[in-house]
């Protein structure tokens, strides 16, 4: 059954739904869910973002 607008999305960590919704349009549901759920704390997410930035810089992208 489809969820009503404002219904809880199963499989997405509480408080990360806005991130999931923002990414879903361009990445798809699965990728958006992986990113939204990754990193339990803000510090962990920041560390991942810094690592991703280093990777992009190294690859020239």
C-alpha positions as CSV (number, residue, x, y, z in Angstrom):
1,X,0.0,0.0,0.0
2,X,1.3,3.5,-0.8
3,X,2.0,5.7,2.1
4,X,0.0,8.9,2.5
5,X,1.9,12.2,2.3
6,X,3.5,12.7,5.8
7,X,3.5,8.9,6.6
8,X,6.6,7.4,8.1
9,X,8.9,5.8,5.6
10,X,10.1,2.4,6.8
11,X,13.8,1.8,6.3
12,X,14.8,5.4,6.7
13,X,16.4,6.5,10.0
14,X,14.3,9.0,12.0
15,X,15.4,12.6,11.3
16,X,16.9,11.7,7.9
17,X,13.8,11.7,5.9
18,X,14.4,15.2,4.5
19,X,17.7,14.0,3.1
20,X,16.1,10.9,1.6
21,X,13.4,13.0,-0.1
22,X,16.0,15.5,-1.4
23,X,18.2,12.7,-2.9
24,X,15.4,10.4,-4.2
25,X,14.6,12.4,-7.2
26,X,18.0,12.3,-8.8
27,X,19.5,9.1,-7.4
28,X,16.5,6.7,-7.0
29,X,15.1,5.1,-3.8
30,X,17.8,2.6,-3.1
31,X,20.8,4.9,-3.4
32,X,19.0,7.7,-1.6
33,X,18.2,5.4,1.3
34,X,21.8,4.2,1.6
35,X,23.1,7.7,1.8
36,X,20.4,8.9,4.1
37,X,20.9,6.0,6.5
38,X,24.7,6.2,6.5
39,X,26.5,7.7,9.4
40,X,24.8,7.4,12.8
41,X,26.1,10.8,14.0
42,X,26.7,14.2,12.4
43,X,30.4,13.8,13.0
44,X,30.4,10.5,11.2
45,X,28.5,11.9,8.2
46,X,30.9,14.9,8.1
47,X,33.9,12.5,8.0
48,X,32.3,10.6,5.1
49,X,31.6,13.9,3.3
50,X,35.3,14.9,3.7
51,X,36.5,11.6,2.4
52,X,34.1,11.8,-0.6
53,X,35.5,15.3,-1.3
54,X,39.1,14.0,-1.2
55,X,38.1,11.1,-3.6
56,X,36.5,13.5,-6.1
57,X,39.5,15.8,-5.9
58,X,41.9,13.0,-6.6
59,X,39.8,11.7,-9.5
60,X,39.6,15.2,-11.0
61,X,35.8,15.4,-10.6
